[in-house]
């Protein structure tokens, strides 16, 4: 298990103990895991992003903190956060992460998640110009999630 995995596990455990909200000191975490603070930033950015079901607030400087909030698991709230996290365009890996998170939270059935993945896959979007694929993928994903989660 790498250092990033250890840090992510620690943060997840802290979230579980703190009912979904953890306030962390970047410098203390870096010291605890014998790494540079940018490693903490990397883990937060890649493992605790909105598309994975988290909100992150941070304040830099002395007394600064990182607050990681697990988005509540009801379907409507998950849908709202997922759709807001998509924005105007989205890449394929971020879209897959959103679908995986929703499936893990039992907000999407495996079958429906598989259908959405197929609808936004590179092969489904092959005729779309490269500079527009992210926008088209975002539009399809938002509409499919609205239908799946809000009906």
Secondary structure as GFF3:
##gff-version 3
##sequence-region A 1 151
A	DSSP	alpha_helix	3	17	.	.	.	ID=ss1
A	DSSP	beta_strand	21	24	.	.	.	ID=ss2
A	DSSP	alpha_helix	26	32	.	.	.	ID=ss3
A	DSSP	alpha_helix	37	47	.	.	.	ID=ss4
A	DSSP	three_ten_helix	50	52	.	.	.	ID=ss5
A	DSSP	beta_strand	54	59	.	.	.	ID=ss6
A	DSSP	beta_strand	65	70	.	.	.	ID=ss7
A	DSSP	alpha_helix	75	86	.	.	.	ID=ss8
A	DSSP	alpha_helix	92	104	.	.	.	ID=ss9
A	DSSP	alpha_helix	110	119	.	.	.	ID=ss10
A	DSSP	three_ten_helix	130	132	.	.	.	ID=ss11
A	DSSP	alpha_helix	133	149	.	.	.	ID=ss12
###
